Amino acid sequence: MSREQQQAFVREVTGCGELADKTDCSCNVYPQGGHLLCHDDVIGTRRVSYIIYMTDPEGWREEDGGALELYPEQQ
């Protein structure tokens, strides 16, 4: 898939409008019991944020943690 096709797909799925040519990413590892504080992903001109969980879903239980909780946008 070309960059143009990828951007067209993201625009279609998210409705985010035009995308810049810049892409940034971050990789994080949280140890057992670790957590990320409540935050928004509004950083500069960022239009789209996403998370890819790389855990084995076999045997995962809610009490193991790692759930994504989304909050409504504040005006």
DSSP file (Angstrom, degrees, kcal/mol; ACC not computed):
  #  RESIDUE AA STRUCTURE BP1 BP2  ACC     N-H-->O    O-->H-N    N-H-->O    O-->H-N    TCO  KAPPA ALPHA  PHI   PSI    X-CA   Y-CA   Z-CA
    1    1 A M              0   0    0      0, 0.0     2,-0.0     0, 0.0     0, 0.0   0.000 360.0 360.0 360.0 130.9    0.0    0.0    0.0
    2    2 A S     >  -     0   0    0      1,-0.1     4,-2.5     4,-0.0     5,-0.2  -0.305 360.0-108.9 -76.0 164.1    1.4    3.4   -0.9
    3    3 A R  H  > S+     0   0    0      1,-0.2     4,-2.7     2,-0.2     5,-0.2   0.898 121.5  52.9 -58.2 -41.8    1.7    6.3    1.5
    4    4 A E  H  > S+     0   0    0      1,-0.2     4,-2.3     2,-0.2    -1,-0.2   0.894 109.6  47.8 -63.2 -40.2   -1.1    8.1   -0.5
    5    5 A Q  H  > S+     0   0    0      2,-0.2     4,-2.2     1,-0.2    -1,-0.2   0.894 111.6  50.8 -67.0 -40.0   -3.3    5.0   -0.2
    6    6 A Q  H  X S+     0   0    0     -4,-2.5     4,-2.5     2,-0.2    -2,-0.2   0.935 111.7  46.9 -62.6 -46.0   -2.6    4.8    3.6
    7    7 A Q  H  X S+     0   0    0     -4,-2.7     4,-2.7     1,-0.2    -2,-0.2   0.897 110.9  51.9 -64.3 -39.9   -3.4    8.4    4.1
    8    8 A A  H  X S+     0   0    0     -4,-2.3     4,-2.2    -5,-0.2    -1,-0.2   0.905 110.4  49.4 -61.9 -40.7   -6.6    8.1    2.1
    9    9 A F  H  X S+     0   0    0     -4,-2.2     4,-2.6     2,-0.2     5,-0.2   0.937 112.0  47.1 -63.0 -47.6   -7.7    5.1    4.2
   10   10 A V  H  X S+     0   0    0     -4,-2.5     4,-2.7     1,-0.2     5,-0.4   0.911 112.3  50.5 -62.6 -42.9   -7.0    7.0    7.5
   11   11 A R  H  X S+     0   0    0     -4,-2.7     4,-2.2     1,-0.2     6,-0.3   0.911 112.7  47.0 -60.8 -41.9   -8.9   10.0    6.2
   12   12 A E  H  < S+     0   0    0     -4,-2.2    -2,-0.2    -5,-0.2    -1,-0.2   0.923 116.4  42.7 -66.1 -44.8  -11.9    7.9    5.3
   13   13 A V  H  < S+     0   0    0     -4,-2.6    -2,-0.2     1,-0.2    -1,-0.2   0.893 127.5  28.5 -69.9 -41.0  -11.9    5.9    8.5
   14   14 A T  H  < S-     0   0    0     -4,-2.7    -3,-0.2    -5,-0.2    -2,-0.2   0.708  87.8-136.5 -97.3 -21.9  -11.4    8.9   10.9
   15   15 A G     <  +     0   0    0     -4,-2.2    -4,-0.1    -5,-0.4    -3,-0.1   0.793  55.8 143.1  68.3  26.8  -12.8   11.8    9.0
   16   16 A C        -     0   0    0     -6,-0.4     2,-0.1     1,-0.2    -5,-0.1   0.558  49.5-136.0 -80.3  -9.2   -9.8   13.8   10.0
   17   17 A G        +     0   0    0     -6,-0.3    -1,-0.2     2,-0.0    -3,-0.1  -0.453  58.9   0.4  84.0-163.3   -9.3   15.8    6.8
   18   18 A E        -     0   0    0     -2,-0.1     2,-0.4     1,-0.1   -10,-0.0  -0.271  68.8-145.5 -64.0 144.6   -6.0   16.4    5.1
   19   19 A L        -     0   0    0      1,-0.0    -1,-0.1    28,-0.0    27,-0.1  -0.868  10.5-124.1-112.4 145.4   -2.9   14.8    6.7
   20   20 A A        -     0   0    0     -2,-0.4    27,-0.0    25,-0.2    -1,-0.0  -0.272  27.1-112.1 -75.7 169.8    0.6   16.3    6.7
   21   21 A D  S    S+     0   0    0     -2,-0.0     2,-0.3     2,-0.0    -1,-0.1   0.544  89.0 100.0 -80.4  -6.7    3.6   14.3    5.4
   22   22 A K        -     0   0    0      2,-0.0     2,-0.4     0, 0.0    -2,-0.2  -0.626  48.8-177.6 -85.3 137.0    5.0   14.0    8.9
   23   23 A T        +     0   0    0     -2,-0.3     2,-0.3    23,-0.0    -2,-0.0  -1.000   2.0 179.2-129.6 132.1    4.5   10.8   10.9
   24   24 A D        -     0   0    0     -2,-0.4     2,-0.3     2,-0.0    -2,-0.0  -0.949   3.2-177.3-128.8 155.5    5.7   10.3   14.4
   25   25 A C        -     0   0    0     -2,-0.3     2,-0.3     2,-0.0    -2,-0.0  -0.960  11.7-156.7-147.3 164.5    5.4    7.3   16.7
   26   26 A S        -     0   0    0     -2,-0.3     2,-0.4     2,-0.0    -2,-0.0  -0.990   5.5-154.1-142.5 146.0    6.2    6.1   20.2
   27   27 A C        -     0   0    0     -2,-0.3     2,-0.4     2,-0.0    -2,-0.0  -0.991  17.2-178.5-124.6 130.0    6.7    2.7   21.7
   28   28 A N        -     0   0    0     -2,-0.4     2,-0.5     2,-0.0    -2,-0.0  -0.969  14.9-162.2-131.2 144.3    6.0    2.1   25.4
   29   29 A V        -     0   0    0     -2,-0.4    -2,-0.0     0, 0.0     0, 0.0  -0.995   8.9-164.0-123.9 126.9    6.3   -0.9   27.6
   30   30 A Y        -     0   0    0     -2,-0.5     3,-0.1     4,-0.1     6,-0.1  -0.948  14.6-137.2-113.1 125.1    4.5   -0.9   31.0
   31   31 A P    >   -     0   0    0      0, 0.0     3,-3.1     0, 0.0     0, 0.0  -0.226  48.2 -64.8 -71.6 167.9    5.6   -3.5   33.6
   32   32 A Q  T 3  S+     0   0    0      1,-0.3     3,-0.1    33,-0.0    33,-0.1  -0.312 130.5  18.1 -52.6 129.0    3.0   -5.4   35.6
   33   33 A G  T 3  S+     0   0    0      1,-0.3    -1,-0.3    31,-0.3     2,-0.0   0.278  98.3 128.3  88.3 -10.3    1.2   -2.8   37.8
   34   34 A G    <   +     0   0    0     -3,-3.1    -1,-0.3     1,-0.0     2,-0.3  -0.333  33.9 178.8 -74.3 160.2    2.4    0.1   35.5
   35   35 A H        -     0   0    0     -3,-0.1     2,-0.4    30,-0.1    30,-0.0  -0.982  28.5-122.8-156.6 164.4   -0.1    2.6   34.1
   36   36 A L        -     0   0    0     -2,-0.3     3,-0.1    -6,-0.1    -6,-0.0  -0.947  35.4-119.3-112.6 132.5   -0.4    5.7   32.0
   37   37 A L        -     0   0    0     -2,-0.4     2,-0.1     1,-0.1    -1,-0.0  -0.289  41.8 -82.5 -69.7 156.4   -2.1    8.7   33.6
   38   38 A C  S    S+     0   0    0      1,-0.0     2,-0.3    -2,-0.0    -1,-0.1  -0.363  70.6 144.5 -57.4 131.6   -5.2   10.2   32.1
   39   39 A H        -     0   0    0     -3,-0.1     2,-0.3    -2,-0.1    -3,-0.0  -0.970  44.7-118.8-159.8 166.5   -4.2   12.5   29.2
   40   40 A D        -     0   0    0     -2,-0.3     0, 0.0     2,-0.1     0, 0.0  -0.744  20.5-131.2-107.6 167.2   -5.3   13.7   25.8
   41   41 A D        +     0   0    0     -2,-0.3     2,-1.2     8,-0.0     5,-0.1   0.000  59.7 133.1-106.5  27.6   -3.3   13.2   22.6
   42   42 A V        +     0   0    0      3,-0.0     2,-0.5     5,-0.0    -2,-0.1  -0.694  25.0 155.9 -82.2 101.7   -3.5   16.8   21.5
   43   43 A I    >   -     0   0    0     -2,-1.2     3,-2.4     3,-0.1     2,-0.0  -0.957  60.3 -61.2-132.1 111.9    0.1   17.5   20.6
   44   44 A G  T 3  S-     0   0    0     -2,-0.5    -1,-0.0     1,-0.3     0, 0.0  -0.272 116.2 -15.7  55.6-122.7    0.9   20.2   18.1
   45   45 A T  T 3  S+     0   0    0     -3,-0.1    -1,-0.3    -2,-0.0   -25,-0.2   0.180  90.2 146.7-100.7  16.0   -0.7   19.4   14.7
   46   46 A R    <   +     0   0    0     -3,-2.4     3,-0.1     1,-0.2    -3,-0.1  -0.305  20.0 176.8 -57.5 131.1   -1.4   15.8   15.4
   47   47 A R        +     0   0    0      1,-0.3     2,-0.4    -5,-0.1    -1,-0.2   0.713  62.7  29.8-105.9 -30.9   -4.6   14.7   13.6
   48   48 A V        -     0   0    0      2,-0.0     2,-0.4    -7,-0.0    -1,-0.3  -0.996  56.8-178.0-138.0 136.3   -4.8   11.0   14.4
   49   49 A S        +     0   0    0     -2,-0.4     2,-0.3    -3,-0.1    -8,-0.0  -0.972  11.2 171.3-127.5 147.6   -3.6    8.8   17.4
   50   50 A Y        -     0   0    0     -2,-0.4     2,-0.4     2,-0.0    -2,-0.0  -0.982  20.8-141.3-151.9 162.8   -3.9    5.1   17.7
   51   51 A I        -     0   0    0     -2,-0.3     2,-0.5     2,-0.0    -2,-0.0  -0.981   4.2-162.6-128.0 136.6   -2.8    2.3   20.0
   52   52 A I        -     0   0    0     -2,-0.4     2,-0.5     2,-0.0    -2,-0.0  -0.973  13.5-151.8-117.5 115.5   -1.7   -1.2   19.0
   53   53 A Y        -     0   0    0     -2,-0.5     2,-0.1     1,-0.1    -2,-0.0  -0.746   6.5-166.6 -86.2 129.7   -1.8   -3.7   21.9
   54   54 A M        +     0   0    0     -2,-0.5     2,-0.3     2,-0.1    -1,-0.1  -0.375  43.0 123.3-113.0  52.6    0.8   -6.4   21.5
   55   55 A T        -     0   0    0     -2,-0.1    -2,-0.1     5,-0.0     5,-0.0  -0.766  69.0-108.8-109.6 157.4   -0.4   -8.8   24.2
   56   56 A D        -     0   0    0     -2,-0.3     4,-0.1     1,-0.1    -2,-0.1  -0.771  24.2-157.8 -84.5 114.0   -1.5  -12.4   23.9
   57   57 A P    >   +     0   0    0      0, 0.0     3,-1.7     0, 0.0     2,-0.4   0.663  60.8 108.5 -70.9 -13.4   -5.3  -12.4   24.4
   58   58 A E  T 3  S-     0   0    0      1,-0.3     3,-0.1    -3,-0.0    -2,-0.1  -0.486  97.1  -0.5 -65.3 120.7   -5.3  -16.1   25.4
   59   59 A G  T 3  S+     0   0    0     -2,-0.4    -1,-0.3     1,-0.3     2,-0.2   0.470  92.6 149.7  81.4   0.3   -6.0  -16.2   29.1
   60   60 A W    <   -     0   0    0     -3,-1.7     2,-0.3    -4,-0.1    -1,-0.3  -0.487  25.6-167.4 -69.4 135.1   -6.2  -12.4   29.5
   61   61 A R    >   -     0   0    0     -2,-0.2     3,-2.1    -3,-0.1     4,-0.4  -0.893  33.0-115.7-121.9 153.8   -8.6  -11.4   32.2
   62   62 A E  G >  S+     0   0    0     -2,-0.3     3,-1.9     1,-0.3     5,-0.2   0.865 115.4  60.0 -55.2 -38.3  -10.0   -8.0   33.0
   63   63 A E  G 3  S+     0   0    0      1,-0.3    -1,-0.3     3,-0.1     3,-0.1   0.630  88.7  73.7 -69.7 -10.4   -8.2   -7.9   36.3
   64   64 A D  G <  S-     0   0    0     -3,-2.1    -1,-0.3     1,-0.2   -31,-0.3   0.681  98.6-144.0 -71.7 -16.6   -4.9   -8.2   34.4
   65   65 A G    <   +     0   0    0     -3,-1.9    -1,-0.2    -4,-0.4    -4,-0.1  -0.311  61.6 120.6  85.5-171.4   -5.4   -4.6   33.4
   66   66 A G        +     0   0    0      1,-0.3     2,-0.2    -3,-0.1    -1,-0.1   0.537  39.7 151.2  90.1   7.5   -4.5   -2.9   30.1
   67   67 A A        -     0   0    0     -5,-0.2     2,-0.5     1,-0.1    -1,-0.3  -0.492  43.2-131.2 -74.8 142.0   -8.0   -1.8   29.3
   68   68 A L        -     0   0    0     -2,-0.2     2,-0.5     2,-0.0    -1,-0.1  -0.828  21.9-167.1 -92.9 125.4   -8.4    1.3   27.1
   69   69 A E        -     0   0    0     -2,-0.5     2,-0.3     2,-0.0    -2,-0.0  -0.965   3.2-160.0-117.5 122.1  -10.9    3.8   28.5
   70   70 A L        -     0   0    0     -2,-0.5    -2,-0.0     0, 0.0     0, 0.0  -0.790   2.2-157.0-103.0 144.0  -12.0    6.7   26.3
   71   71 A Y        -     0   0    0     -2,-0.3     3,-0.1     1,-0.0    -2,-0.0  -0.859  28.7 -97.1-116.6 151.8  -13.5    9.9   27.6
   72   72 A P        -     0   0    0      0, 0.0     2,-0.1     0, 0.0    -1,-0.0  -0.315  48.7 -95.2 -65.8 151.5  -15.8   12.4   25.7
   73   73 A E        -     0   0    0      1,-0.1     2,-0.4     2,-0.0     0, 0.0  -0.448  38.2-133.6 -66.2 136.0  -14.1   15.4   24.2
   74   74 A Q              0   0    0     -2,-0.1    -1,-0.1     1,-0.1    -3,-0.0  -0.777 360.0 360.0 -94.3 137.4  -14.3   18.4   26.4
   75   75 A Q              0   0    0     -2,-0.4    -1,-0.1     0, 0.0    -2,-0.0   0.423 360.0 360.0 -90.9 360.0  -15.4   21.7   24.9
